[in-house]
Each structure stands twice: as structure tokens, then as C-alpha cells.
Amino acid sequence: MEPQDKRQQWLDEAAAMRARPAAPGVADRATLRSSGALPPAPIAHLMGILPMSVEPGRTVFQGTPERAHYNPSGVVHGGYAATMLDTALGCALHTMLPAGKGYTTLELKVNYIRAMTDTTGPVRAEATVVSVGGQVGVAEARITDANGKLYAFATTTCLVFEISAG
């Protein structure tokens, strides 16, 4: 597929995801303990990051960098990539946990390869679980554009824990 065609495909897929609205929110402990289901994260909604694919041990999130994401130096702030990577990584790990288990990021290591701008177009963070144990989970992710150009990659170590009743 030609890069321009792939870029348009990604934009069309994102439009289809936006057409299936799910209100962002925060799950209560009872829901987390019983089903492990999570509503879309408010931070992802704020930054325009969409879940494109979720399967056991793997997630894909998409966003389109905009001028609103810029730092004063005239490029997209590194926090945009870090948030996108952390979201994809955590969600990939979450897919491997049974109901009643939760996680939190202990470490996020991001390597920035090149800057993003408002002309970069859509980018995707693809995350894969490396290992999940009783207390620690590890995952890795990469942000690429429709041409396959790498912008950043990351690894995470997460603490896995029982979700308490209150």
C-alpha cells in the first residue's frame, strides 16, 4: 500500500472509532474487581488518542499531533509521545490481567528518535507485552507514522496488584 493510501486509511479508521462514542471516565473499584473493564481514559480523550486495536498482550493507539501539543521550541512536546506510549503499554498489560488485578506504572523509559509536528499526520503507538508475573509486568512500544518512520520507542515496568474493596 502506498504511504499516502495508508495515511488516509489510518485517518478513516480513526474517524470510524470516533463515531462509536464511549464516554471517558474512571471505573469504580467494584467494577474493576468484578470485570476489569475500563472506560476510555480522560487523558486519552483530552489528547485525541484513540484505541484502534486491543487484543491479548497487544494494543494499538492512534493520535494526530497538533499545534496544541507544541512546546515553545516549535515541535510536539515529548509528553505527547510519552502519554501515548504509556497508554498503549499499560493497556496491553491490562489485557493480560484477570478481573480483580490492577497495575500501575513503576518505570517508563522513552527514547525519542525524531520530532513530531502538526504536519506529521497520524501516528500509532503499538505495544506488546514482554512478560507478566504475579507482581511485575513488562511491555514495549513504538510510535510510527503511516510511512513506518519511527518517532519514539519505550519500555515500561508495571507493578501488578490485587484491587482492594476500598
C-alpha positions as protocol buffer text, in pm:
chain_id: "A"
residue {
  index: 1
  type: MET
  ca { x: 0 y: 0 z: 0 }
}
residue {
  index: 2
  type: GLU
  ca { x: 130 y: 346 z: -89 }
}
residue {
  index: 3
  type: PRO
  ca { x: 218 y: 570 z: 209 }
}
residue {
  index: 4
  type: GLN
  ca { x: -50 y: 826 z: 116 }
}
residue {
  index: 5
  type: ASP
  ca { x: -311 y: 550 z: 94 }
}
residue {
  index: 6
  type: LYS
  ca { x: -206 y: 410 z: 432 }
}
residue {
  index: 7
  type: ARG
  ca { x: -222 y: 757 z: 588 }
}
residue {
  index: 8
  type: GLN
  ca { x: -576 y: 802 z: 455 }
}
residue {
  index: 9
  type: GLN
  ca { x: -670 y: 454 z: 578 }
}
residue {
  index: 10
  type: TRP
  ca { x: -547 y: 545 z: 927 }
}
residue {
  index: 11
  type: LEU
  ca { x: -748 y: 870 z: 920 }
}
residue {
  index: 12
  type: ASP
  ca { x: -1059 y: 683 z: 805 }
}
residue {
  index: 13
  type: GLU
  ca { x: -1017 y: 420 z: 1077 }
}
residue {
  index: 14
  type: ALA
  ca { x: -981 y: 693 z: 1341 }
}
residue {
  index: 15
  type: ALA
  ca { x: -1298 y: 863 z: 1215 }
}
residue {
  index: 16
  type: ALA
  ca { x: -1483 y: 532 z: 1247 }
}
residue {
  index: 17
  type: MET
  ca { x: -1357 y: 490 z: 1605 }
}
residue {
  index: 18
  type: ARG
  ca { x: -1473 y: 844 z: 1694 }
}
residue {
  index: 19
  type: ALA
  ca { x: -1817 y: 759 z: 1554 }
}
residue {
  index: 20
  type: ARG
  ca { x: -1855 y: 491 z: 1823 }
}
residue {
  index: 21
  type: PRO
  ca { x: -1860 y: 725 z: 2119 }
}
residue {
  index: 22
  type: ALA
  ca { x: -1782 y: 595 z: 2463 }
}
residue {
  index: 23
  type: ALA
  ca { x: -1772 y: 850 z: 2740 }
}
residue {
  index: 24
  type: PRO
  ca { x: -1434 y: 886 z: 2908 }
}
residue {
  index: 25
  type: GLY
  ca { x: -1439 y: 811 z: 3276 }
}
residue {
  index: 26
  type: VAL
  ca { x: -1289 y: 640 z: 3576 }
}
residue {
  index: 27
  type: ALA
  ca { x: -1407 y: 294 z: 3680 }
}
residue {
  index: 28
  type: ASP
  ca { x: -1501 y: 236 z: 4042 }
}
residue {
  index: 29
  type: ARG
  ca { x: -1332 y: -36 z: 4247 }
}
residue {
  index: 30
  type: ALA
  ca { x: -1632 y: -269 z: 4236 }
}
residue {
  index: 31
  type: THR
  ca { x: -1627 y: -267 z: 3854 }
}
residue {
  index: 32
  type: LEU
  ca { x: -1251 y: -317 z: 3844 }
}
residue {
  index: 33
  type: ARG
  ca { x: -1270 y: -607 z: 4088 }
}
residue {
  index: 34
  type: SER
  ca { x: -1552 y: -783 z: 3906 }
}
residue {
  index: 35
  type: SER
  ca { x: -1479 y: -732 z: 3538 }
}
residue {
  index: 36
  type: GLY
  ca { x: -1156 y: -540 z: 3496 }
}
residue {
  index: 37
  type: ALA
  ca { x: -1339 y: -331 z: 3235 }
}
residue {
  index: 38
  type: LEU
  ca { x: -1221 y: 26 z: 3192 }
}
residue {
  index: 39
  type: PRO
  ca { x: -1391 y: 322 z: 3023 }
}
residue {
  index: 40
  type: PRO
  ca { x: -1182 y: 532 z: 2784 }
}
residue {
  index: 41
  type: ALA
  ca { x: -925 y: 733 z: 2981 }
}
residue {
  index: 42
  type: PRO
  ca { x: -999 y: 1104 z: 3022 }
}
residue {
  index: 43
  type: ILE
  ca { x: -634 y: 1190 z: 2936 }
}
residue {
  index: 44
  type: ALA
  ca { x: -659 y: 1000 z: 2605 }
}
residue {
  index: 45
  type: HIS
  ca { x: -978 y: 1189 z: 2524 }
}
residue {
  index: 46
  type: LEU
  ca { x: -811 y: 1521 z: 2609 }
}
residue {
  index: 47
  type: MET
  ca { x: -514 y: 1446 z: 2382 }
}
residue {
  index: 48
  type: GLY
  ca { x: -712 y: 1288 z: 2098 }
}
residue {
  index: 49
  type: ILE
  ca { x: -560 y: 942 z: 2139 }
}
residue {
  index: 50
  type: LEU
  ca { x: -785 y: 658 z: 2021 }
}
residue {
  index: 51
  type: PRO
  ca { x: -768 y: 283 z: 2081 }
}
residue {
  index: 52
  type: MET
  ca { x: -751 y: 123 z: 1737 }
}
residue {
  index: 53
  type: SER
  ca { x: -687 y: -240 z: 1829 }
}
residue {
  index: 54
  type: VAL
  ca { x: -692 y: -430 z: 2157 }
}
residue {
  index: 55
  type: GLU
  ca { x: -611 y: -799 z: 2183 }
}
residue {
  index: 56
  type: PRO
  ca { x: -444 y: -1013 z: 2448 }
}
residue {
  index: 57
  type: GLY
  ca { x: -94 y: -879 z: 2502 }
}
residue {
  index: 58
  type: ARG
  ca { x: -109 y: -614 z: 2229 }
}
residue {
  index: 59
  type: THR
  ca { x: -268 y: -274 z: 2173 }
}
residue {
  index: 60
  type: VAL
  ca { x: -256 y: -4 z: 1908 }
}
residue {
  index: 61
  type: PHE
  ca { x: -343 y: 358 z: 1983 }
}
residue {
  index: 62
  type: GLN
  ca { x: -355 y: 640 z: 1729 }
}
residue {
  index: 63
  type: GLY
  ca { x: -324 y: 1015 z: 1757 }
}
residue {
  index: 64
  type: THR
  ca { x: -257 y: 1309 z: 1530 }
}
residue {
  index: 65
  type: PRO
  ca { x: -11 y: 1566 z: 1668 }
}
residue {
  index: 66
  type: GLU
  ca { x: -143 y: 1922 z: 1650 }
}
residue {
  index: 67
  type: ARG
  ca { x: -11 y: 2269 z: 1730 }
}
residue {
  index: 68
  type: ALA
  ca { x: -194 y: 2245 z: 2064 }
}
residue {
  index: 69
  type: HIS
  ca { x: 61 y: 1976 z: 2156 }
}
residue {
  index: 70
  type: TYR
  ca { x: 362 y: 2200 z: 2084 }
}
residue {
  index: 71
  type: ASN
  ca { x: 628 y: 2310 z: 2327 }
}
residue {
  index: 72
  type: PRO
  ca { x: 780 y: 2661 z: 2298 }
}
residue {
  index: 73
  type: SER
  ca { x: 1055 y: 2524 z: 2068 }
}
residue {
  index: 74
  type: GLY
  ca { x: 808 y: 2468 z: 1785 }
}
residue {
  index: 75
  type: VAL
  ca { x: 767 y: 2090 z: 1789 }
}
residue {
  index: 76
  type: VAL
  ca { x: 531 y: 1848 z: 1964 }
}
residue {
  index: 77
  type: HIS
  ca { x: 608 y: 1823 z: 2335 }
}
residue {
  index: 78
  type: GLY
  ca { x: 773 y: 1496 z: 2441 }
}
residue {
  index: 79
  type: GLY
  ca { x: 489 y: 1445 z: 2687 }
}
residue {
  index: 80
  type: TYR
  ca { x: 257 y: 1373 z: 2394 }
}
residue {
  index: 81
  type: ALA
  ca { x: 465 y: 1073 z: 2286 }
}
residue {
  index: 82
  type: ALA
  ca { x: 520 y: 966 z: 2648 }
}
residue {
  index: 83
  type: THR
  ca { x: 146 y: 975 z: 2720 }
}
residue {
  index: 84
  type: MET
  ca { x: 64 y: 786 z: 2404 }
}
residue {
  index: 85
  type: LEU
  ca { x: 327 y: 521 z: 2480 }
}
residue {
  index: 86
  type: ASP
  ca { x: 229 y: 490 z: 2847 }
}
residue {
  index: 87
  type: THR
  ca { x: -136 y: 446 z: 2746 }
}
residue {
  index: 88
  type: ALA
  ca { x: -62 y: 175 z: 2491 }
}
residue {
  index: 89
  type: LEU
  ca { x: 181 y: -3 z: 2723 }
}
residue {
  index: 90
  type: GLY
  ca { x: -49 y: -3 z: 3025 }
}
residue {
  index: 91
  type: CYS
  ca { x: -350 y: -116 z: 2825 }
}
residue {
  index: 92
  type: ALA
  ca { x: -152 y: -400 z: 2663 }
}
residue {
  index: 93
  type: LEU
  ca { x: -50 y: -516 z: 3008 }
}
residue {
  index: 94
  type: HIS
  ca { x: -408 y: -479 z: 3134 }
}
residue {
  index: 95
  type: THR
  ca { x: -528 y: -724 z: 2866 }
}
residue {
  index: 96
  type: MET
  ca { x: -320 y: -995 z: 3034 }
}
residue {
  index: 97
  type: LEU
  ca { x: -461 y: -946 z: 3384 }
}
residue {
  index: 98
  type: PRO
  ca { x: -758 y: -1132 z: 3531 }
}
residue {
  index: 99
  type: ALA
  ca { x: -1050 y: -941 z: 3683 }
}
residue {
  index: 100
  type: GLY
  ca { x: -959 y: -817 z: 4028 }
}
residue {
  index: 101
  type: LYS
  ca { x: -598 y: -736 z: 3932 }
}
residue {
  index: 102
  type: GLY
  ca { x: -470 y: -388 z: 3856 }
}
residue {
  index: 103
  type: TYR
  ca { x: -144 y: -226 z: 3762 }
}
residue {
  index: 104
  type: THR
  ca { x: 42 y: 100 z: 3788 }
}
residue {
  index: 105
  type: THR
  ca { x: 350 y: 222 z: 3605 }
}
residue {
  index: 106
  type: LEU
  ca { x: 670 y: 192 z: 3807 }
}
residue {
  index: 107
  type: GLU
  ca { x: 902 y: 299 z: 3528 }
}
residue {
  index: 108
  type: LEU
  ca { x: 860 y: 440 z: 3179 }
}
residue {
  index: 109
  type: LYS
  ca { x: 1171 y: 469 z: 2964 }
}
residue {
  index: 110
  type: VAL
  ca { x: 1118 y: 668 z: 2645 }
}
residue {
  index: 111
  type: ASN
  ca { x: 1368 y: 709 z: 2362 }
}
residue {
  index: 112
  type: TYR
  ca { x: 1286 y: 998 z: 2129 }
}
residue {
  index: 113
  type: ILE
  ca { x: 1412 y: 940 z: 1776 }
}
residue {
  index: 114
  type: ARG
  ca { x: 1275 y: 1241 z: 1587 }
}
residue {
  index: 115
  type: ALA
  ca { x: 1043 y: 1533 z: 1649 }
}
residue {
  index: 116
  type: MET
  ca { x: 675 y: 1536 z: 1556 }
}
residue {
  index: 117
  type: THR
  ca { x: 497 y: 1843 z: 1420 }
}
residue {
  index: 118
  type: ASP
  ca { x: 145 y: 1928 z: 1313 }
}
residue {
  index: 119
  type: THR
  ca { x: 239 y: 1807 z: 962 }
}
residue {
  index: 120
  type: THR
  ca { x: 348 y: 1459 z: 1078 }
}
residue {
  index: 121
  type: GLY
  ca { x: -3 y: 1324 z: 1033 }
}
residue {
  index: 122
  type: PRO
  ca { x: -143 y: 1032 z: 1227 }
}
residue {
  index: 123
  type: VAL
  ca { x: 95 y: 825 z: 1437 }
}
residue {
  index: 124
  type: ARG
  ca { x: 38 y: 493 z: 1608 }
}
residue {
  index: 125
  type: ALA
  ca { x: 175 y: 353 z: 1930 }
}
residue {
  index: 126
  type: GLU
  ca { x: 191 y: -26 z: 1907 }
}
residue {
  index: 127
  type: ALA
  ca { x: 256 y: -201 z: 2239 }
}
residue {
  index: 128
  type: THR
  ca { x: 337 y: -562 z: 2314 }
}
residue {
  index: 129
  type: VAL
  ca { x: 365 y: -736 z: 2650 }
}
residue {
  index: 130
  type: VAL
  ca { x: 705 y: -890 z: 2715 }
}
residue {
  index: 131
  type: SER
  ca { x: 629 y: -1061 z: 3047 }
}
residue {
  index: 132
  type: VAL
  ca { x: 364 y: -1065 z: 3320 }
}
residue {
  index: 133
  type: GLY
  ca { x: 425 y: -1222 z: 3657 }
}
residue {
  index: 134
  type: GLY
  ca { x: 245 y: -1213 z: 3989 }
}
residue {
  index: 135
  type: GLN
  ca { x: 380 y: -869 z: 4082 }
}
residue {
  index: 136
  type: VAL
  ca { x: 559 y: -723 z: 3779 }
}
residue {
  index: 137
  type: GLY
  ca { x: 470 y: -672 z: 3415 }
}
residue {
  index: 138
  type: VAL
  ca { x: 699 y: -552 z: 3134 }
}
residue {
  index: 139
  type: ALA
  ca { x: 597 y: -422 z: 2793 }
}
residue {
  index: 140
  type: GLU
  ca { x: 748 y: -238 z: 2495 }
}
residue {
  index: 141
  type: ALA
  ca { x: 604 y: 1 z: 2235 }
}
residue {
  index: 142
  type: ARG
  ca { x: 693 y: 205 z: 1929 }
}
residue {
  index: 143
  type: ILE
  ca { x: 541 y: 516 z: 1772 }
}
residue {
  index: 144
  type: THR
  ca { x: 548 y: 518 z: 1392 }
}
residue {
  index: 145
  type: ASP
  ca { x: 375 y: 712 z: 1117 }
}
residue {
  index: 146
  type: ALA
  ca { x: 194 y: 570 z: 815 }
}
residue {
  index: 147
  type: ASN
  ca { x: 528 y: 551 z: 629 }
}
residue {
  index: 148
  type: GLY
  ca { x: 675 y: 332 z: 903 }
}
residue {
  index: 149
  type: LYS
  ca { x: 905 y: 613 z: 1024 }
}
residue {
  index: 150
  type: LEU
  ca { x: 997 y: 565 z: 1391 }
}
residue {
  index: 151
  type: TYR
  ca { x: 944 y: 865 z: 1623 }
}
residue {
  index: 152
  type: ALA
  ca { x: 988 y: 712 z: 1969 }
}
residue {
  index: 153
  type: PHE
  ca { x: 1001 y: 381 z: 2149 }
}
residue {
  index: 154
  type: ALA
  ca { x: 957 y: 286 z: 2512 }
}
residue {
  index: 155
  type: THR
  ca { x: 962 y: 14 z: 2771 }
}
residue {
  index: 156
  type: THR
  ca { x: 766 y: 2 z: 3091 }
}
residue {
  index: 157
  type: THR
  ca { x: 779 y: -188 z: 3416 }
}
residue {
  index: 158
  type: CYS
  ca { x: 447 y: -204 z: 3598 }
}
residue {
  index: 159
  type: LEU
  ca { x: 350 y: -317 z: 3945 }
}
residue {
  index: 160
  type: VAL
  ca { x: 69 y: -575 z: 3935 }
}
residue {
  index: 161
  type: PHE
  ca { x: -158 y: -589 z: 4242 }
}
residue {
  index: 162
  type: GLU
  ca { x: -493 y: -706 z: 4379 }
}
residue {
  index: 163
  type: ILE
  ca { x: -760 y: -438 z: 4367 }
}
residue {
  index: 164
  type: SER
  ca { x: -888 y: -394 z: 4720 }
}
residue {
  index: 165
  type: ALA
  ca { x: -1253 y: -343 z: 4811 }
}
residue {
  index: 166
  type: GLY
  ca { x: -1197 y: 9 z: 4928 }
}
